[in-house]
Amino acid sequence: MAAKTVFVMLYAGAVEGTDRWLRPDQVTKMTNSQSARTDASSREKWAALSSTSGAMKHVGGRWYAANTREPIRDETLRAGLVAVGAVVERPGLPTTSAKPRYALARDFVDLLVKLKGGSDNALALISAWQAAHLTATALNRINLMRRGAVLSPTSQRVMVALPNGETRSMLPGPSSVITKAVVEELRAPPRWARPEISVLLWRGASQWPSVSSIFDCVRPGVRTLHTTLSSPLRLAVPP
């Protein structure tokens, strides 16, 4: 959704400094056939018509339903692209105004242009933009994602070695990389005397134990650790 939102903003020419702005509902009105018409005349005509209030209510093959404008506005734009500095908001516009208010930030567009030109230092350009716009937390998340991509290529599953010598195969992704690090750290002496895994759940597992069975397997007096990942993990560590 974010990529399509950026595309529509470029298509309509909604870029900082051009005094052209976009409304979230315009993204829902784009179609595959329209996106293929890249001549200046087609783009100008569509930008003008799609930004007209009440126009294009019934668009065949539209990318998104009309009511998708709310998540595009709240999640993709306000909490996403605006928050990271890729999109700017029109100054002086009342919150309740229905006028177009979003445009791509000029330096973000400059970055896209450089990347399209096939720059040899694409990663350095992206990293420089991220360092200038993203918070430390966001940068750490990106680094984690990159580690996941390196440690588990798209076609490879992540093998996790359990304390008892068994292994489990998990789906590729950052959550699996984190789970692997946590579980295998328990095996390293002398951190824990007798570590054990009571329950290990992840997406793609052949069977998900019931909640009752999860708690039944944790013995009284045993300290438990758990993670808050999308791949739930519960560890039982004898005191």
C-alpha positions in Angstrom: 0.0 0.0 0.0 2.9 2.4 0.8 4.5 1.7 -2.6 1.3 2.3 -4.5 0.7 5.5 -2.5 4.1 6.8 -3.5 3.4 5.8 -7.1 0.2 7.8 -7.2 1.8 10.8 -5.7 4.5 10.7 -8.3 1.9 10.1 -11.0 -0.1 13.2 -9.9 3.1 15.3 -9.5 2.4 15.8 -5.8 6.0 16.7 -4.8 7.2 19.3 -2.3 7.8 22.6 -3.9 5.4 22.2 -6.8 2.3 23.3 -4.9 0.6 20.0 -5.9 -1.0 17.9 -3.2 -2.8 14.6 -2.9 -5.8 13.3 -1.1 -5.8 9.8 0.3 -8.9 8.8 -1.7 -7.0 9.5 -4.9 -4.9 6.4 -4.2 -8.1 4.3 -4.2 -9.1 5.6 -7.6 -6.0 4.5 -9.5 -6.3 1.4 -11.8 -3.8 -0.7 -13.7 -4.9 0.7 -17.0 -4.6 4.3 -15.8 -1.2 3.7 -14.3 0.0 2.5 -17.8 -0.9 5.9 -19.3 2.2 7.8 -18.4 2.0 10.7 -20.9 1.8 14.1 -19.4 -1.7 14.8 -20.7 -3.2 11.6 -19.2 -1.5 12.3 -15.9 -2.7 15.9 -15.7 -6.3 14.9 -16.6 -6.4 12.1 -14.0 -4.9 14.3 -11.3 -7.4 17.0 -11.8 -10.4 14.7 -12.0 -9.5 12.4 -9.1 -9.0 15.3 -6.8 -12.4 16.7 -7.5 -14.8 16.1 -4.6 -17.5 13.6 -5.5 -15.9 12.6 -8.8 -14.9 9.0 -9.9 -17.2 7.3 -7.4 -17.6 4.2 -9.6 -14.2 3.2 -11.0 -13.9 -0.2 -12.5 -10.7 -2.1 -11.5 -9.8 0.4 -8.9 -6.8 -0.5 -6.7 -8.6 -0.2 -3.4 -12.2 0.1 -2.2 -13.4 3.7 -1.5 -13.4 3.1 2.3 -9.7 2.3 2.2 -8.9 6.0 2.2 -9.0 5.9 6.1 -6.2 3.4 6.5 -4.2 5.1 3.7 -4.6 8.4 5.6 -4.0 7.2 9.1 -1.6 4.3 8.7 0.2 4.6 5.4 0.6 8.4 5.4 0.3 9.9 9.0 1.8 7.0 10.9 4.1 5.9 8.1 5.4 8.1 5.3 4.9 11.4 7.1 6.4 10.1 10.3 9.6 9.0 8.6 9.9 12.2 6.6 9.1 10.8 3.1 5.9 12.8 2.9 5.1 16.4 3.9 1.8 18.0 4.8 0.4 21.1 3.3 0.9 24.0 5.8 -1.9 26.1 7.1 -4.6 23.6 6.2 -7.3 23.0 8.9 -7.5 19.4 10.1 -11.1 19.0 8.9 -10.4 20.4 5.4 -11.1 18.0 2.5 -8.5 19.7 0.3 -5.5 17.7 -0.9 -2.7 18.0 1.8 0.1 15.4 1.1 3.1 15.6 -1.1 6.4 13.6 -1.4 9.3 15.3 0.4 11.7 16.8 -2.1 14.8 15.0 -0.7 12.9 11.7 -0.8 12.1 12.2 -4.5 15.7 13.1 -5.1 16.7 9.8 -3.5 14.3 7.9 -5.8 15.7 9.6 -8.9 19.3 8.7 -7.9 18.3 5.1 -7.3 16.5 4.9 -10.6 19.7 6.1 -12.3 21.4 2.9 -11.2 23.8 4.4 -8.7 26.7 2.1 -7.7 26.4 3.2 -4.1 22.6 2.7 -3.7 22.9 1.3 -0.2 25.0 4.2 0.9 22.5 6.7 -0.5 19.6 4.9 1.3 21.6 4.7 4.6 22.4 8.4 4.4 18.7 9.3 3.9 17.7 7.0 6.7 20.2 8.4 9.1 18.9 11.9 8.4 15.3 11.1 8.9 14.7 8.0 11.0 14.8 7.6 14.8 17.3 5.4 16.5 14.5 2.9 17.2 13.6 2.8 13.5 17.2 2.4 12.5 17.7 -0.5 14.9 14.6 -2.2 13.4 16.1 -1.8 9.9 19.4 -3.3 11.0 17.5 -6.2 12.5 15.7 -6.8 9.2 18.9 -6.7 7.3 20.4 -9.2 9.7 17.4 -11.4 9.1 17.8 -11.2 5.3 21.5 -12.1 5.6 21.0 -15.0 8.0 17.9 -16.4 6.3 17.7 -15.9 2.5 14.2 -16.1 1.1 14.4 -19.8 0.2 16.1 -20.9 3.4 14.5 -21.8 6.7 16.2 -21.0 10.1 17.4 -24.0 12.0 17.2 -23.5 15.8 19.3 -25.8 18.0 17.5 -26.7 21.3 19.2 -27.3 24.6 18.5 -31.1 24.4 20.3 -31.4 21.1 17.2 -31.4 18.9 16.6 -28.9 16.1 13.6 -27.1 14.8 13.1 -25.6 11.4 11.4 -22.2 11.4 10.2 -20.0 8.5 12.7 -17.3 7.3 12.4 -13.8 8.8 13.6 -11.6 11.6 11.4 -13.2 14.3 13.0 -16.6 13.6 16.5 -15.0 13.8 15.7 -13.5 17.2 14.2 -16.8 18.4 17.3 -18.7 17.3 19.6 -16.2 19.1 17.5 -16.4 22.4 17.3 -20.2 22.4 20.9 -20.9 21.5 22.1 -18.3 24.0 20.5 -20.5 26.7 22.7 -23.4 25.6 25.9 -21.5 26.2 27.3 -22.3 29.7 27.6 -21.1 32.4 24.5 -18.8 31.9 22.0 -21.6 32.9 22.7 -24.8 34.7 19.9 -26.9 33.0 18.0 -24.9 30.4 15.0 -26.4 28.7 12.4 -25.3 26.2 8.8 -26.0 27.4 7.0 -24.7 24.4 8.2 -23.2 21.1 5.5 -21.8 18.8 5.9 -20.2 15.4 4.0 -19.5 12.3 4.1 -22.5 10.0 4.4 -25.0 12.9 2.5 -28.3 12.2 0.6 -28.0 15.5 -0.2 -25.3 18.0 -0.6 -26.5 21.6 -3.7 -25.2 23.4 -3.3 -22.5 26.0 -4.0 -25.0 28.8 -1.2 -27.4 27.6 1.2 -24.5 27.5 0.7 -23.8 31.2 0.5 -27.5 32.2 4.0 -28.1 30.9 5.6 -25.4 33.1 6.3 -27.0 36.5 5.8 -25.1 39.8 8.9 -23.3 41.0 10.4 -23.0 37.5 11.3 -19.5 36.4 9.8 -18.8 32.9 10.9 -16.3 30.3 8.9 -15.4 27.2 9.3 -13.1 24.2 6.7 -10.8 22.6 7.6 -11.7 19.1 5.1 -12.5 16.3 6.5 -16.0 16.8 5.6 -16.7 20.4 8.3 -18.3 22.6 8.1 -19.6 26.1 11.2 -20.8 27.9 11.3 -22.7 31.2 14.5 -22.3 33.1 15.1 -24.4 36.3 16.1 -22.1 39.2 
